[in-house]
Amino acid sequence: MEIRSLGLLTPAVIAMVTIDAFYKPLLFGGARLFPVFYSAVIAPNADGLNGIAALIKLATIVLFCMWIHRAGRNLIAFGFDALEFTPGARIWWFAVPIANLFVPYQGMRELWNASHGRQDLGHNEPIVAIWWGLWLLHGFAAAIAMIFTRGDDQAGFWAQGVADVALALVAIQMLREIVAAQARLRGPELARVFA
C-alpha cells in the first residue's frame, strides 16, 4: 500500500473548517454591527445563505472524512498492523448512535498516537481530548446555553459560535501535528510532501 500525501487535502480541510466555524458568527455579528445593511441585504436572502451554510457544512464533513481515511491508510502503509480501527471505521463510528459519543475519540486517539510512533495507542493525548470535548460541546452548546439563559436564542447562537471557533482552532492544530508526525515517520526526504 502506498503512502498518500496529505499535502493538498490538509489545507483544503483547514480552509473548510475555518469557513464553517466563522460563517455564522460573522453573519450574526454583522447583523448586530450593521442592522440596516443586514435587514436590506442579508435577511431577504436568508434561505439562500442557509443553503450555502449547509453546503459548507457538508463539504467540511466530506473533506474531513477523506483526511481521516487517508491518514489512517498511511498508518497501514507505515506498517502499523495492530490498529484497532480501520481507516473507514474511524469515520463510520461518528454515525452510530450512543457509540458516537466516545468511539470516534478512541479512533482519533489511535490515529494521533500511531502517527507519533507511540507503542501505547491508548495513550490520552491532551490535544485529542480537548478536540473531542469541544466536538461534544459543539453539539450541545446551543441547547445548554438556552437552558441556562432561559430560552434566549441569541445566547444559544453565540454559545454555539464560540464552541465552533474553539473547535476549529484545536482541530486545525491537531491536523497539522498529525501531518507533521506522519512526515517524520516516513523520513526527512518526504517531509516536504506531507507538509
C-alpha atoms as a printed R data frame, in Angstrom:
    type eleno elety resid chain resno       x      y      z
1   ATOM     1    CA   MET     A     1   0.000  0.000  0.000
2   ATOM     2    CA   GLU     A     2   1.407  3.370 -0.950
3   ATOM     3    CA   ILE     A     3   1.735  6.353  1.342
4   ATOM     4    CA   ARG     A     4  -0.583  9.111  0.167
5   ATOM     5    CA   SER     A     5   0.247 12.764  0.608
6   ATOM     6    CA   LEU     A     6  -1.878 14.821  2.936
7   ATOM     7    CA   GLY     A     7  -0.309 17.938  1.408
8   ATOM     8    CA   LEU     A     8  -3.214 19.208 -0.708
9   ATOM     9    CA   LEU     A     9  -6.009 17.759  1.384
10  ATOM    10    CA   THR     A    10  -4.868 19.315  4.658
11  ATOM    11    CA   PRO     A    11  -5.082 22.979  3.531
12  ATOM    12    CA   ALA     A    12  -8.486 22.243  1.966
13  ATOM    13    CA   VAL     A    13  -9.757 20.782  5.248
14  ATOM    14    CA   ILE     A    14  -8.291 23.681  7.222
15  ATOM    15    CA   ALA     A    15  -9.948 26.200  4.893
16  ATOM    16    CA   MET     A    16 -13.344 24.498  5.120
17  ATOM    17    CA   VAL     A    17 -13.142 24.084  8.913
18  ATOM    18    CA   THR     A    18 -12.303 27.788  9.205
19  ATOM    19    CA   ILE     A    19 -15.126 28.900  6.900
20  ATOM    20    CA   ASP     A    20 -17.600 26.602  8.633
21  ATOM    21    CA   ALA     A    21 -16.624 27.838 12.098
22  ATOM    22    CA   PHE     A    22 -16.651 31.562 11.331
23  ATOM    23    CA   TYR     A    23 -19.504 31.779  8.806
24  ATOM    24    CA   LYS     A    24 -22.450 32.121 11.180
25  ATOM    25    CA   PRO     A    25 -20.718 34.165 13.906
26  ATOM    26    CA   LEU     A    26 -19.577 36.674 11.265
27  ATOM    27    CA   LEU     A    27 -23.047 36.804  9.776
28  ATOM    28    CA   PHE     A    28 -24.674 37.279 13.167
29  ATOM    29    CA   GLY     A    29 -22.039 39.790 14.259
30  ATOM    30    CA   GLY     A    30 -22.639 41.710 11.044
31  ATOM    31    CA   ALA     A    31 -26.342 41.836 11.879
32  ATOM    32    CA   ARG     A    32 -25.519 43.356 15.259
33  ATOM    33    CA   LEU     A    33 -22.988 45.857 13.890
34  ATOM    34    CA   PHE     A    34 -24.772 46.782 10.658
35  ATOM    35    CA   PRO     A    35 -28.505 46.242 11.248
36  ATOM    36    CA   VAL     A    36 -29.672 48.354  8.280
37  ATOM    37    CA   PHE     A    37 -27.428 46.504  5.826
38  ATOM    38    CA   TYR     A    38 -28.441 43.182  7.367
39  ATOM    39    CA   SER     A    39 -32.162 43.979  7.038
40  ATOM    40    CA   ALA     A    40 -31.823 45.232  3.472
41  ATOM    41    CA   VAL     A    41 -29.400 42.683  2.007
42  ATOM    42    CA   ILE     A    42 -28.882 39.640  4.219
43  ATOM    43    CA   ALA     A    43 -32.327 38.961  5.728
44  ATOM    44    CA   PRO     A    44 -34.141 38.804  2.356
45  ATOM    45    CA   ASN     A    45 -31.605 36.196  1.223
46  ATOM    46    CA   ALA     A    46 -31.674 34.128  4.421
47  ATOM    47    CA   ASP     A    47 -32.880 30.937  2.728
48  ATOM    48    CA   GLY     A    48 -30.093 31.062  0.160
49  ATOM    49    CA   LEU     A    49 -27.498 31.799  2.835
50  ATOM    50    CA   ASN     A    50 -28.789 28.908  4.938
51  ATOM    51    CA   GLY     A    51 -28.394 26.688  1.879
52  ATOM    52    CA   ILE     A    52 -24.827 27.900  1.429
53  ATOM    53    CA   ALA     A    53 -24.125 27.212  5.109
54  ATOM    54    CA   ALA     A    54 -25.481 23.671  4.721
55  ATOM    55    CA   LEU     A    55 -23.273 23.083  1.664
56  ATOM    56    CA   ILE     A    56 -20.244 24.413  3.541
57  ATOM    57    CA   LYS     A    57 -21.003 22.076  6.452
58  ATOM    58    CA   LEU     A    58 -21.412 19.098  4.099
59  ATOM    59    CA   ALA     A    59 -18.190 19.897  2.209
60  ATOM    60    CA   THR     A    60 -16.334 20.250  5.519
61  ATOM    61    CA   ILE     A    61 -17.595 16.872  6.719
62  ATOM    62    CA   VAL     A    62 -16.690 15.136  3.444
63  ATOM    63    CA   LEU     A    63 -13.179 16.627  3.314
64  ATOM    64    CA   PHE     A    64 -12.520 15.897  6.992
65  ATOM    65    CA   CYS     A    65 -13.628 12.279  6.494
66  ATOM    66    CA   MET     A    66 -11.377 11.981  3.438
67  ATOM    67    CA   TRP     A    67  -8.481 13.333  5.508
68  ATOM    68    CA   ILE     A    68  -9.120 10.874  8.369
69  ATOM    69    CA   HIS     A    69  -9.330  7.987  5.915
70  ATOM    70    CA   ARG     A    70  -6.142  8.934  4.067
71  ATOM    71    CA   ALA     A    71  -4.195  9.481  7.306
72  ATOM    72    CA   GLY     A    72  -5.414  6.081  8.536
73  ATOM    73    CA   ARG     A    73  -4.382  4.368  5.306
74  ATOM    74    CA   ASN     A    74  -0.950  5.922  5.690
75  ATOM    75    CA   LEU     A    75  -0.591  4.228  9.073
76  ATOM    76    CA   ILE     A    76  -1.156  0.863  7.421
77  ATOM    77    CA   ALA     A    77   1.397  1.756  4.738
78  ATOM    78    CA   PHE     A    78   3.855  2.683  7.502
79  ATOM    79    CA   GLY     A    79   3.492 -0.874  8.834
80  ATOM    80    CA   PHE     A    80   1.120 -0.439 11.774
81  ATOM    81    CA   ASP     A    81  -0.708 -3.752 11.754
82  ATOM    82    CA   ALA     A    82  -2.095 -3.848 15.301
83  ATOM    83    CA   LEU     A    83  -4.543 -0.998 14.864
84  ATOM    84    CA   GLU     A    84  -7.979 -1.416 16.419
85  ATOM    85    CA   PHE     A    85  -9.659  0.863 13.862
86  ATOM    86    CA   THR     A    86  -9.624  0.595 10.095
87  ATOM    87    CA   PRO     A    87  -9.487  3.874  8.166
88  ATOM    88    CA   GLY     A    88 -13.194  3.536  7.379
89  ATOM    89    CA   ALA     A    89 -14.175  2.642 10.949
90  ATOM    90    CA   ARG     A    90 -12.684  5.901 12.209
91  ATOM    91    CA   ILE     A    91 -15.330  7.606 10.086
92  ATOM    92    CA   TRP     A    92 -18.439  5.480 10.380
93  ATOM    93    CA   TRP     A    93 -18.364  5.406 14.184
94  ATOM    94    CA   PHE     A    94 -19.369  9.085 14.032
95  ATOM    95    CA   ALA     A    95 -22.759  7.899 12.702
96  ATOM    96    CA   VAL     A    96 -23.514  5.185 15.286
97  ATOM    97    CA   PRO     A    97 -25.880  6.491 17.993
98  ATOM    98    CA   ILE     A    98 -24.599  6.385 21.587
99  ATOM    99    CA   ALA     A    99 -21.234  4.951 20.461
100 ATOM   100    CA   ASN     A   100 -20.637  8.228 18.597
101 ATOM   101    CA   LEU     A   101 -20.205  9.874 21.997
102 ATOM   102    CA   PHE     A   102 -16.927  8.036 22.705
103 ATOM   103    CA   VAL     A   103 -15.732  5.645 19.961
104 ATOM   104    CA   PRO     A   104 -14.690  8.330 17.414
105 ATOM   105    CA   TYR     A   105 -12.460  9.804 20.123
106 ATOM   106    CA   GLN     A   106 -10.774  6.416 20.522
107 ATOM   107    CA   GLY     A   107 -10.216  6.201 16.765
108 ATOM   108    CA   MET     A   108  -8.688  9.670 16.561
109 ATOM   109    CA   ARG     A   109  -6.578  8.976 19.659
110 ATOM   110    CA   GLU     A   110  -5.214  5.865 17.936
111 ATOM   111    CA   LEU     A   111  -4.557  7.867 14.749
112 ATOM   112    CA   TRP     A   112  -2.679 10.504 16.761
113 ATOM   113    CA   ASN     A   113  -0.629  8.006 18.768
114 ATOM   114    CA   ALA     A   114   0.322  5.805 15.815
115 ATOM   115    CA   SER     A   115   1.209  8.860 13.724
116 ATOM   116    CA   HIS     A   116   3.517  9.960 16.525
117 ATOM   117    CA   GLY     A   117   5.135  6.493 16.635
118 ATOM   118    CA   ARG     A   118   3.824  5.600 20.078
119 ATOM   119    CA   GLN     A   119   3.582  1.973 21.097
120 ATOM   120    CA   ASP     A   120   0.742  2.714 23.544
121 ATOM   121    CA   LEU     A   121  -2.075  3.513 21.113
122 ATOM   122    CA   GLY     A   122  -4.456  4.127 24.023
123 ATOM   123    CA   HIS     A   123  -2.381  6.994 25.448
124 ATOM   124    CA   ASN     A   124  -4.618 10.003 26.148
125 ATOM   125    CA   GLU     A   125  -3.077 12.985 24.386
126 ATOM   126    CA   PRO     A   126  -4.396 16.334 25.703
127 ATOM   127    CA   ILE     A   127  -4.978 17.931 22.285
128 ATOM   128    CA   VAL     A   128  -7.112 14.979 21.137
129 ATOM   129    CA   ALA     A   129  -9.082 15.012 24.402
130 ATOM   130    CA   ILE     A   130  -9.631 18.775 24.119
131 ATOM   131    CA   TRP     A   131 -10.712 18.367 20.485
132 ATOM   132    CA   TRP     A   132 -13.188 15.682 21.478
133 ATOM   133    CA   GLY     A   133 -14.545 17.682 24.410
134 ATOM   134    CA   LEU     A   134 -15.058 20.669 22.110
135 ATOM   135    CA   TRP     A   135 -16.674 18.400 19.494
136 ATOM   136    CA   LEU     A   136 -19.209 17.248 22.087
137 ATOM   137    CA   LEU     A   137 -19.687 20.793 23.392
138 ATOM   138    CA   HIS     A   138 -20.201 21.968 19.809
139 ATOM   139    CA   GLY     A   139 -23.102 19.540 19.528
140 ATOM   140    CA   PHE     A   140 -24.744 20.569 22.771
141 ATOM   141    CA   ALA     A   141 -23.679 24.214 23.200
142 ATOM   142    CA   ALA     A   142 -26.844 25.855 21.899
143 ATOM   143    CA   ALA     A   143 -29.106 23.628 23.994
144 ATOM   144    CA   ILE     A   144 -27.011 24.118 27.134
145 ATOM   145    CA   ALA     A   145 -26.900 27.891 26.674
146 ATOM   146    CA   MET     A   146 -30.662 28.080 26.129
147 ATOM   147    CA   ILE     A   147 -31.260 26.145 29.358
148 ATOM   148    CA   PHE     A   148 -29.032 28.456 31.383
149 ATOM   149    CA   THR     A   149 -30.330 31.637 29.732
150 ATOM   150    CA   ARG     A   150 -33.997 30.601 29.894
151 ATOM   151    CA   GLY     A   151 -34.608 30.203 26.188
152 ATOM   152    CA   ASP     A   152 -32.596 33.161 24.847
153 ATOM   153    CA   ASP     A   153 -31.938 32.185 21.209
154 ATOM   154    CA   GLN     A   154 -29.133 34.732 20.859
155 ATOM   155    CA   ALA     A   155 -27.231 33.282 23.802
156 ATOM   156    CA   GLY     A   156 -27.566 29.828 22.277
157 ATOM   157    CA   PHE     A   157 -26.328 31.082 18.941
158 ATOM   158    CA   TRP     A   158 -23.322 32.831 20.480
159 ATOM   159    CA   ALA     A   159 -22.502 29.777 22.631
160 ATOM   160    CA   GLN     A   160 -22.597 27.619 19.502
161 ATOM   161    CA   GLY     A   161 -20.394 30.138 17.666
162 ATOM   162    CA   VAL     A   162 -17.786 30.231 20.430
163 ATOM   163    CA   ALA     A   163 -17.751 26.423 20.576
164 ATOM   164    CA   ASP     A   164 -17.412 26.237 16.775
165 ATOM   165    CA   VAL     A   165 -14.465 28.632 16.686
166 ATOM   166    CA   ALA     A   166 -12.681 26.921 19.586
167 ATOM   167    CA   LEU     A   167 -13.265 23.517 17.972
168 ATOM   168    CA   ALA     A   168 -11.913 24.771 14.642
169 ATOM   169    CA   LEU     A   169  -8.740 26.151 16.204
170 ATOM   170    CA   VAL     A   170  -7.983 22.940 18.100
171 ATOM   171    CA   ALA     A   171  -8.920 20.712 15.123
172 ATOM   172    CA   ILE     A   172  -6.591 22.653 12.828
173 ATOM   173    CA   GLN     A   173  -3.709 22.311 15.279
174 ATOM   174    CA   MET     A   174  -4.410 18.599 15.726
175 ATOM   175    CA   LEU     A   175  -4.460 18.016 11.945
176 ATOM   176    CA   ARG     A   176  -1.232 19.931 11.428
177 ATOM   177    CA   GLU     A   177   0.541 17.962 14.166
178 ATOM   178    CA   ILE     A   178  -0.627 14.614 12.753
179 ATOM   179    CA   VAL     A   179   0.594 15.635  9.288
180 ATOM   180    CA   ALA     A   180   3.976 16.640 10.715
181 ATOM   181    CA   ALA     A   181   4.218 13.397 12.702
182 ATOM   182    CA   GLN     A   182   3.439 11.287  9.638
183 ATOM   183    CA   ALA     A   183   6.108 13.181  7.703
184 ATOM   184    CA   ARG     A   184   8.622 12.293 10.418
185 ATOM   185    CA   LEU     A   185   7.559  8.621 10.273
186 ATOM   186    CA   ARG     A   186   8.387  8.496  6.570
187 ATOM   187    CA   GLY     A   187  11.626 10.329  6.907
188 ATOM   188    CA   PRO     A   188  13.105 13.700  6.036
189 ATOM   189    CA   GLU     A   189  13.078 13.104  2.287
190 ATOM   190    CA   LEU     A   190   9.274 13.218  2.186
191 ATOM   191    CA   ALA     A   191   8.727 15.886  4.846
192 ATOM   192    CA   ARG     A   192   8.032 18.429  2.108
193 ATOM   193    CA   VAL     A   193   5.335 16.213  0.564
194 ATOM   194    CA   PHE     A   194   3.403 15.862  3.817
195 ATOM   195    CA   ALA     A   195   3.700 19.475  4.963
